[in-house]
Amino acid sequence: MDSSWKFQDYVDDINRFFVSQGLQVEPFPEVRILRGGNDRFDALAPTGSYDGSRMVVELYVGQRHLKDILRSYCHELVHHNQRLAMPEKFLALDKSGSLDENADLEKWEADAFRRGNLLFRRWTETKKPRG
C-alpha cells in the first residue's frame, strides 16, 4: 500500500480479501459515501448501514479516521455475506427494536461484529511488512 491509494482501492482490496477467506460477497455491494450528518463528538452518530434489498452499503465518513471507516465497511460486508448466504432469512429479519427486544437481530449483529472485526484485523496484518 502506498499513499496513492484511493478509498475505492481499499474497498476493492478488502473485497478480494474476503473472497480469499472463503466468504461469499459477490456480487459486491454498491458503496455509497455519505459525508454529512456525522459529528465526531456524537457517540451515537451513525457509522454505516446495509440495505439488503438493494445490496447497498452506506458509510458515513465525516470527520472519521480512514481505518475506522474501513472497519465499518467490513462489518457491513459481513451483513452482505449474510444476505447472500441466507437471503430469505436475512430479508425477513425484523430489524426493529433494541437488541434486548430482538434476539434474532442480536445474533446477526454479533456475527457481523465478530467476523467483521476479525477479518479487518487479518486484512490489516496482510498489509504490514514482516520483519
C-alpha positions as CSV (number, residue, x, y, z in Angstrom):
1,M,0.0,0.0,0.0
2,D,1.2,3.5,-0.7
3,S,-0.1,7.0,-0.3
4,S,-1.5,6.9,-3.9
5,W,-4.3,4.5,-2.9
6,K,-7.8,6.0,-3.1
7,F,-10.8,4.9,-1.0
8,Q,-12.1,2.6,-3.7
9,D,-8.7,0.8,-3.8
10,Y,-9.1,-0.1,-0.2
11,V,-12.6,-1.3,-0.7
12,D,-11.6,-3.4,-3.7
13,D,-8.7,-4.9,-1.7
14,I,-10.9,-5.8,1.2
15,N,-13.4,-7.4,-1.2
16,R,-10.7,-9.6,-2.7
17,F,-9.5,-10.4,0.8
18,F,-13.0,-11.5,2.0
19,V,-13.3,-13.7,-1.1
20,S,-9.8,-15.2,-0.4
21,Q,-11.1,-16.1,3.1
22,G,-14.0,-18.0,1.7
23,L,-16.8,-15.5,2.2
24,Q,-19.5,-15.2,-0.5
25,V,-19.6,-11.4,-1.2
26,E,-20.0,-11.4,-5.0
27,P,-21.8,-9.7,-6.5
28,F,-20.1,-6.9,-4.5
29,P,-22.4,-4.4,-2.9
30,E,-22.7,-0.8,-4.1
31,V,-20.9,1.5,-1.7
32,R,-22.3,5.0,-1.1
33,I,-20.2,7.6,0.8
34,L,-22.2,10.0,3.0
35,R,-20.3,13.0,4.1
36,G,-22.8,14.9,6.2
37,G,-24.6,14.1,9.4
38,N,-21.7,12.7,11.4
39,D,-20.3,14.7,14.3
40,R,-17.2,13.2,15.6
41,F,-18.2,14.2,19.1
42,D,-21.6,12.5,18.9
43,A,-21.0,8.9,20.2
44,L,-24.4,7.9,18.8
45,A,-23.9,9.2,15.2
46,P,-24.4,6.5,12.6
47,T,-21.3,5.0,11.0
48,G,-22.7,2.7,8.4
49,S,-25.7,0.7,7.2
50,Y,-26.5,-2.1,4.8
51,D,-29.7,-2.3,2.7
52,G,-30.1,-5.9,1.8
53,S,-33.0,-5.3,-0.6
54,R,-30.8,-3.1,-2.8
55,M,-27.4,-4.6,-1.7
56,V,-26.1,-1.1,-0.8
57,V,-23.6,-0.2,1.9
58,E,-23.7,3.3,3.1
59,L,-20.7,4.7,5.0
60,Y,-20.7,7.9,7.0
61,V,-17.2,9.4,6.6
62,G,-17.5,12.9,8.1
63,Q,-14.5,13.6,10.4
64,R,-13.7,9.8,10.8
65,H,-10.3,8.1,10.5
66,L,-10.0,6.0,7.4
67,K,-9.2,2.9,9.4
68,D,-12.5,3.3,11.3
69,I,-14.4,3.8,8.1
70,L,-12.9,0.6,6.6
71,R,-13.7,-1.3,9.8
72,S,-17.3,-0.2,9.4
73,Y,-17.2,-1.4,5.8
74,C,-16.0,-4.8,6.9
75,H,-19.0,-5.0,9.3
76,E,-21.4,-4.1,6.6
77,L,-19.7,-6.5,4.2
78,V,-20.4,-9.4,6.6
79,H,-24.1,-8.3,6.5
80,H,-23.9,-8.5,2.7
81,N,-22.4,-12.0,3.1
82,Q,-25.3,-13.0,5.5
83,R,-27.8,-11.7,2.9
84,L,-26.2,-13.7,0.1
85,A,-25.8,-16.8,2.1
86,M,-29.3,-16.8,3.6
87,P,-31.4,-14.4,1.6
88,E,-34.8,-15.4,2.8
89,K,-33.8,-15.3,6.5
90,F,-31.9,-12.1,6.1
91,L,-34.6,-10.2,4.2
92,A,-37.3,-11.5,6.6
93,L,-35.3,-10.4,9.7
94,D,-37.2,-7.9,11.8
95,K,-34.5,-5.1,12.2
96,S,-36.6,-3.0,14.5
97,G,-36.4,-2.6,18.2
98,S,-33.4,-2.8,20.6
99,L,-31.1,-5.8,20.8
100,D,-32.7,-6.6,24.2
101,E,-36.1,-6.9,22.5
102,N,-34.9,-8.7,19.3
103,A,-32.8,-11.8,20.0
104,D,-32.6,-12.7,16.3
105,L,-31.2,-9.2,15.4
106,E,-28.7,-9.6,18.2
107,K,-27.4,-12.8,16.7
108,W,-26.9,-11.3,13.2
109,E,-25.2,-8.2,14.6
110,A,-23.0,-10.3,16.9
111,D,-21.9,-12.3,13.9
112,A,-21.2,-9.1,11.9
113,F,-19.2,-7.5,14.7
114,R,-17.2,-10.7,15.4
115,R,-16.4,-11.7,11.8
116,G,-16.1,-8.1,10.5
117,N,-13.6,-7.1,13.1
118,L,-11.6,-10.3,12.9
119,L,-11.4,-10.1,9.1
120,F,-10.5,-6.5,9.2
121,R,-7.7,-7.3,11.7
122,R,-6.5,-10.1,9.4
123,W,-6.6,-7.8,6.4
124,T,-4.5,-5.2,8.1
125,E,-2.0,-7.8,9.1
126,T,-1.5,-8.8,5.5
127,K,-0.6,-5.2,4.7
128,K,2.1,-4.8,7.4
129,P,5.7,-5.6,6.4
130,R,7.0,-8.7,8.2
131,G,10.3,-8.4,9.9
